[in-house]
Amino acid sequence: MSLAMRLKDNLGSANTDSWLGSSPAIWGNCPIDSIRNGSLGGIIFEDDFVSCPSLSAGAHDSLAGYLAYGDTGVTIAAQAGVAGGVAEVAGNDADNDESVLSGGSPAFIISDTASQAKKLWYEARIKKASIADNACALFNGLAWDHGDGVSVAKTLCLTDNDGALGAFSYLGFHVDQADGDAMDFVYMAEGQAQTVKIAGVHVPVADTWVKLGFIYDPTADAAKRIKIFVNNVEQTTYVTATDIATATFPDAEPMAPVWCVKVGAAAESKAQMDWWRCVQLR
């Protein structure tokens, strides 16, 4: 399987109940075709899981271009009976069972430093079976532990018993164990304190798809350097140039697309991802 697979595109659709429809608000101005044909420099990571990697229970390895981890009994595989390809986490039926899927090497950098200030687009379509407290914590976005990537010690993941994010660099969407129907947009530079930039950016609904994304534009107004989107809707709180300049932001930290899921009780709580994509100019 190649990670440069064609995403199931329908840029004119904002339908959150269909596999069709990456968000036009995010991708409408992304020159992805020019990057594909080589007329513009850039990096494309995308996967719609038509050929889904299969992580066996308790595995920790390089997997079809991914770095992946699953606690004993946890699997990542194609969801059965679903056309078009969906990656599903299952078998997470012991307290603190976790899976991590990381998009290979950390290829993406967000920084206002002139030599690294390149526009970036990100989006994923995910859902989880339960929104109950202590059922299913998760993270989806860009992240990296520069000590180990994805490790058996699970340093690039959610911490036991609370589903908090660990001590690594990250930028993205997070649900913790204490509040299963609340999602925040957060960031942190490794070794610093977490910033919750938008508390309650989304209210998850059980077994219901949501599209989560952001755009970093170094040429945008300083008050709107990173725009955050939920189901094609631009949020009214932004990551600013001032935010990026602070020590708590993962400025100039190479990161990769990462999806983490952790249960908080001894009961299976499945989660799915339909597709994800990250593109950056070079």
C-alpha positions as CSV (number, residue, x, y, z in Angstrom):
1,M,0.0,0.0,0.0
2,S,1.2,3.5,-0.8
3,L,0.4,6.4,1.4
4,A,0.1,8.5,-1.7
5,M,-3.3,7.0,-2.5
6,R,-6.0,9.1,-4.1
7,L,-8.3,10.4,-1.4
8,K,-12.0,9.9,-2.0
9,D,-12.6,13.5,-3.1
10,N,-15.8,15.4,-3.6
11,L,-14.8,19.0,-2.8
12,G,-18.3,20.3,-3.3
13,S,-19.8,18.2,-0.5
14,A,-19.9,18.9,3.2
15,N,-21.9,15.8,4.0
16,T,-20.7,14.3,7.3
17,D,-22.8,11.1,7.0
18,S,-21.1,9.9,3.8
19,W,-17.6,8.8,3.0
20,L,-17.6,11.4,0.3
21,G,-16.5,14.9,0.9
22,S,-13.2,16.4,2.1
23,S,-13.9,19.9,3.2
24,P,-13.8,22.6,0.4
25,A,-13.1,25.2,3.0
26,I,-9.8,23.5,3.6
27,W,-8.8,22.0,0.3
28,G,-10.4,24.5,-2.1
29,N,-7.2,26.5,-2.4
30,C,-4.7,23.6,-2.0
31,P,-2.6,23.1,-5.2
32,I,-2.4,19.4,-4.7
33,D,-2.6,18.6,-8.4
34,S,0.3,20.8,-9.1
35,I,2.3,19.1,-6.4
36,R,1.3,15.7,-7.8
37,N,2.5,16.5,-11.3
38,G,5.7,18.0,-10.1
39,S,5.1,21.6,-11.2
40,L,5.1,22.7,-7.6
41,G,7.2,21.5,-4.7
42,G,5.4,19.9,-1.8
43,I,4.8,16.8,0.3
44,I,1.6,14.8,0.2
45,F,0.5,12.3,2.8
46,E,-2.9,10.7,2.3
47,D,-4.6,7.4,2.9
48,D,-8.3,6.5,2.3
49,F,-7.7,2.9,3.6
50,V,-8.9,1.1,0.5
51,S,-5.8,-1.1,1.2
52,C,-5.9,-0.9,5.0
53,P,-2.9,-2.0,7.0
54,S,-3.5,-4.8,9.5
55,L,-2.0,-4.6,12.9
56,S,-2.0,-7.8,14.8
57,A,-2.8,-7.9,18.5
58,G,0.1,-6.7,20.6
59,A,2.2,-5.7,17.7
60,H,4.7,-2.8,17.5
61,D,6.3,-2.3,14.2
62,S,6.7,-0.5,10.9
63,L,3.4,-1.3,9.0
64,A,2.9,-0.5,5.3
65,G,4.6,2.9,5.6
66,Y,3.2,3.5,9.1
67,L,4.7,3.3,12.6
68,A,2.0,1.4,14.7
69,Y,1.4,0.2,18.2
70,G,-1.3,-1.9,19.8
71,D,-1.6,-3.2,23.3
72,T,-2.2,-6.9,23.7
73,G,-5.4,-7.9,22.0
74,V,-5.8,-4.5,20.2
75,T,-6.1,-4.6,16.4
76,I,-6.1,-2.0,13.6
77,A,-7.6,-3.4,10.5
78,A,-10.2,-2.7,7.7
79,Q,-13.7,-2.4,9.1
80,A,-15.7,-5.4,7.9
81,G,-18.5,-4.9,5.5
82,V,-17.7,-1.3,4.7
83,A,-17.2,-0.3,1.1
84,G,-14.5,2.2,0.2
85,G,-12.1,1.5,3.1
86,V,-12.2,2.4,6.8
87,A,-9.5,1.7,9.4
88,E,-11.0,0.4,12.7
89,V,-9.5,0.0,16.1
90,A,-11.0,-3.0,17.9
91,G,-10.2,-5.5,20.6
92,N,-9.4,-2.7,23.1
93,D,-11.3,-4.4,25.9
94,A,-8.9,-4.1,28.8
95,D,-8.5,-1.0,30.9
96,N,-6.0,1.4,29.3
97,D,-5.8,-0.6,26.0
98,E,-4.4,1.7,23.3
99,S,-3.5,1.8,19.7
100,V,-1.3,4.3,17.9
101,L,-1.1,4.9,14.1
102,S,1.6,7.3,13.0
103,G,2.3,8.3,9.4
104,G,5.9,7.3,9.1
105,S,8.7,9.8,9.5
106,P,8.0,13.4,10.7
107,A,7.8,15.3,7.4
108,F,5.7,18.3,8.4
109,I,6.9,21.5,10.1
110,I,4.8,24.5,11.2
111,S,7.0,27.6,11.8
112,D,7.0,31.3,11.0
113,T,10.8,31.1,10.6
114,A,11.4,32.3,7.0
115,S,13.2,29.3,5.8
116,Q,10.5,26.9,7.1
117,A,7.4,29.0,6.7
118,K,5.5,26.8,4.2
119,K,1.7,26.5,4.0
120,L,0.1,23.3,5.3
121,W,-3.3,21.7,5.1
122,Y,-4.6,18.8,7.3
123,E,-7.9,16.9,7.6
124,A,-9.2,13.6,8.9
125,R,-12.6,11.9,9.1
126,I,-13.1,9.9,12.3
127,K,-15.7,8.6,14.7
128,K,-15.9,6.5,17.9
129,A,-18.6,4.2,19.1
130,S,-19.1,5.7,22.5
131,I,-19.1,9.2,24.0
132,A,-19.4,8.0,27.5
133,D,-16.9,9.2,30.1
134,N,-14.1,6.8,30.6
135,A,-14.9,5.0,27.4
136,C,-12.7,6.2,24.6
137,A,-10.0,9.0,24.7
138,L,-8.4,9.9,21.4
139,F,-6.0,12.3,19.6
140,N,-5.9,13.1,15.9
141,G,-3.5,15.6,14.3
142,L,0.2,16.1,14.0
143,A,2.6,14.9,16.6
144,W,6.0,13.3,17.3
145,D,8.1,12.1,20.2
146,H,11.6,13.0,19.1
147,G,13.1,10.5,21.4
148,D,11.4,7.4,19.9
149,G,8.6,8.1,17.5
150,V,6.2,5.3,18.5
151,S,7.6,3.2,21.3
152,V,6.7,0.1,23.2
153,A,6.8,2.4,26.3
154,K,4.0,4.3,24.5
155,T,5.6,7.7,24.9
156,L,3.8,8.9,21.8
157,C,0.3,8.4,23.1
158,L,-2.3,9.0,25.7
159,T,-1.5,8.5,29.4
160,D,-3.1,5.7,31.4
161,N,-6.2,6.3,33.5
162,D,-7.0,9.8,32.2
163,G,-6.3,9.8,28.4
164,A,-4.2,12.9,28.6
165,L,-1.6,13.6,26.0
166,G,2.0,12.5,26.8
167,A,5.3,14.4,26.8
168,F,5.8,15.0,23.1
169,S,5.2,17.7,20.5
170,Y,1.6,17.8,19.1
171,L,-1.1,20.0,17.4
172,G,-4.6,18.7,16.9
173,F,-7.9,17.4,18.4
174,H,-8.1,15.6,21.7
175,V,-10.8,13.9,23.8
176,D,-9.8,12.8,27.3
177,Q,-11.4,10.2,29.5
178,A,-13.1,12.5,31.9
179,D,-15.4,14.0,29.3
180,G,-16.1,11.7,26.4
181,D,-18.4,14.0,24.5
182,A,-16.0,17.0,24.5
183,M,-13.2,17.6,22.1
184,D,-10.6,20.3,22.4
185,F,-8.0,21.8,19.9
186,V,-4.7,21.7,21.7
187,Y,-1.0,22.0,21.1
188,M,2.3,21.6,23.0
189,A,6.0,21.7,22.4
190,E,7.9,18.7,23.9
191,G,8.9,19.6,27.5
192,Q,6.4,22.5,27.8
193,A,2.9,22.9,29.1
194,Q,-0.2,22.1,27.0
195,T,-2.2,24.9,25.5
196,V,-6.0,24.3,25.0
197,K,-6.6,26.7,22.2
198,I,-10.3,25.9,21.7
199,A,-12.0,24.1,24.5
200,G,-15.1,22.3,23.3
201,V,-14.2,22.8,19.6
202,H,-16.6,19.9,18.9
203,V,-19.2,17.8,20.7
204,P,-18.7,14.2,19.5
205,V,-21.8,12.1,18.9
206,A,-21.6,8.3,19.3
207,D,-20.9,6.4,16.0
208,T,-21.1,9.6,14.0
209,W,-18.5,10.9,11.5
210,V,-16.7,14.2,12.0
211,K,-14.2,15.9,9.8
212,L,-11.4,17.7,11.7
213,G,-8.8,19.9,10.1
214,F,-6.7,23.0,10.0
215,I,-4.7,25.2,7.7
216,Y,-1.4,26.9,8.6
217,D,-0.6,29.9,6.4
218,P,2.5,31.9,7.2
219,T,1.2,34.7,4.9
220,A,-2.1,35.1,6.7
221,D,-2.9,37.8,9.0
222,A,-0.9,37.5,12.2
223,A,-4.1,37.0,14.2
224,K,-5.1,34.0,12.0
225,R,-2.0,32.0,11.3
226,I,-3.8,28.6,11.9
227,K,-7.4,28.3,11.0
228,I,-9.3,25.3,12.6
229,F,-12.2,23.6,10.9
230,V,-14.9,21.1,12.0
231,N,-17.2,19.7,9.3
232,N,-16.1,22.3,6.8
233,V,-16.8,25.2,9.3
234,E,-14.0,27.6,10.1
235,Q,-13.8,28.3,13.8
236,T,-13.7,31.8,15.2
237,T,-10.6,31.2,17.4
238,Y,-7.3,31.0,15.8
239,V,-3.7,30.1,16.5
240,T,-1.9,33.4,16.1
241,A,1.7,34.4,15.1
242,T,2.2,35.3,18.8
243,D,1.1,31.8,19.8
244,I,3.6,30.2,17.4
245,A,6.4,32.4,18.8
246,T,5.9,31.1,22.3
247,A,7.9,28.3,23.9
248,T,4.7,26.2,24.3
249,F,4.0,25.9,20.6
250,P,5.8,23.1,18.6
251,D,7.5,25.7,16.4
252,A,9.8,24.2,13.8
253,E,9.2,20.7,15.3
254,P,9.0,18.0,12.6
255,M,5.8,16.1,13.1
256,A,3.7,13.3,11.4
257,P,0.0,12.6,11.2
258,V,-0.9,10.6,14.3
259,W,-4.1,8.9,15.5
260,C,-4.2,7.5,19.1
261,V,-7.1,5.8,20.8
262,K,-7.3,4.6,24.5
263,V,-10.1,3.0,26.5
264,G,-10.6,3.8,30.1
265,A,-12.4,0.7,31.3
266,A,-12.4,-3.1,30.6
267,A,-14.9,-2.8,27.8
268,E,-14.3,-2.7,24.1
269,S,-14.9,0.8,22.6
270,K,-14.2,0.8,18.8
271,A,-13.1,3.8,16.8
272,Q,-12.8,4.3,13.0
273,M,-11.0,6.6,10.6
274,D,-12.2,6.9,7.0
275,W,-9.3,8.9,5.6
276,W,-6.7,11.5,6.4
277,R,-4.5,13.8,4.5
278,C,-1.7,16.3,5.1
279,V,-0.1,18.5,2.4
280,Q,2.7,21.1,2.8
281,L,4.4,23.3,0.2
282,R,8.2,23.0,-0.1
